[in-house]
Amino acid sequence: KLLDKALLAKYPESKGFRTHVISGVINIADPEAPILVLEFMSRTALTNYIEQRGYRIEMDLFPELTDIRGAIRWYEKDEEEFMEHQAKRKQTNSSDAELNKALAELNPELFGELET
C-alpha cells in the first residue's frame, strides 16, 4: 500500500509492484513425502512444525508465510528475545501499523493520512 504510493510519486508511469511468495511445494517423485525446509512449507506444515516442537509462537500475530518462517527462525535462534518481541507485537497488534504510521509522518507528501 505504501510502496505503491511512493512508486507513483517517483515514477508516475508506474502501474504497481508485485512480489512472489512460495506458498507450498510438493515432491514430484513422492507427493506424500514431508517438506523439511521452512522456506518451502505450507501454512499447515508450518503450524504442525510449531506444534510438534512445542514452540510458543502465536500464529495469528504473524499473518504472512514469510512472517511465520521468520518467527520460527528467530525463536530457534533466541527464544527469550523472540518472546519479548512477540509480547510487544501482541500489544500493538501489528508492527506494520507502527511502521506505516512512521513512514506517513516522515513523508506526508507521499502518504497523506492513513486509515486507522
C-alpha positions, 0 to 999 in steps of 0.5 A, a space after each residue: 500500500 505504501 510502496 505503491 504510493 511512493 512508486 507513483 510519486 517517483 515514477 508516475 508511469 508506474 502501474 504497481 509492484 508485485 512480489 512472489 511468495 512460495 506458498 507450498 511445494 510438493 515432491 514430484 517423485 513422492 507427493 506424500 513425502 514431508 517438506 523439511 525446509 521452512 522456506 518451502 512449507 505450507 501454512 499447515 506444515 508450518 503450524 504442525 512444525 510449531 506444534 510438534 516442537 512445542 514452540 510458543 509462537 502465536 500464529 495469528 500475530 504473524 499473518 504472512 508465510 514469510 512472517 511465520 518462517 521468520 518467527 520460527 527462525 528467530 525463536 530457534 535462534 533466541 527464544 527469550 528475545 523472540 518472546 519479548 518481541 512477540 509480547 510487544 507485537 501482541 500489544 500493538 497488534 501489528 508492527 506494520 501499523 507502527 511502521 506505516 504510521 512512521 513512514 506517513 509522518 516522515 513523508 506526508 507528501 507521499 502518504 497523506 493520512 492513513 486509515 486507522 
